[in-house]
Amino acid sequence: MFIFIKTLIINLKSLSDMTFKTISCLLLTLLSLISIGLFAQLPFQQERRPRFPGWVSEKGYWVIESNIKSPLDHVVRFYDNDNNILYKETLSGIKLNPEKRKVKMKLKKILESAVLAKENKKDGFSRHHETALVKSAFK
């Protein structure tokens, strides 16, 4: 680093010997190289996808309805990305804390199995679809 600064100082002393035209050409070249470098990096920065937390599914989303007066009763609904309801379950006697990562990960797993079941149903495969998916996951 020190050598670079020393060479820069020597080059600045020699700048006084150059003509205005030469100095302006050097500055123009330097600015164009910097701008080309910056514009070359733009496509790489735009292709980056935002990072989502692990509990966010690409296949859909879930919603928990609760009531403050009855904290052990919940309605859990699972939707696909087209806002179509995939699965709905009413829970009684189970306390869900949607702030916990473990709860979110279990709900994501149930959501993805519901999406898979819907896709298999469309393809003509009839599998035994287990009821009370959420209740069995949180026992």
MOVEN-V534918 format. One record per backbone hydrogen bond with DSSP energy under -0.5 kcal/mol. NH is the residue of the N-H (numbers start at 1). CO is the residue of the C=O. Records with the same first field share a line. If there is no record, write none. Layout:
# MOVEN-V534918
NH=CO, CO
This chain:
# MOVEN-V534918
5=1
6=2
7=3
8=4
9=5
10=6
11=7
12=8
13=9
14=10
15=11
16=12, 13
17=14
18=14, 15
23=19
24=20
25=21
26=22
27=23
28=24
29=25
30=26
31=27
32=28
33=29
34=30
35=31
36=32
37=33
38=34
39=35
40=36
41=37, 38
42=38
43=39
45=41
46=42
47=43
48=45
56=53
57=55
61=79
63=77
65=63, 75
66=64
67=70, 73
73=70
74=91
75=65
76=89
77=63, 75
78=87
79=61
80=84
81=59
83=80
86=78
87=78
89=76
91=74, 89
93=72
94=72
96=94
98=96
100=97
104=100
105=101
106=102
107=103
108=104
109=105
110=106
111=107
112=108
113=109
114=110
115=111
116=112
117=113
118=114
119=115
120=116
121=117
122=118
123=119
124=121
125=120
127=125
129=127
130=128
136=132
137=133
138=134
139=136
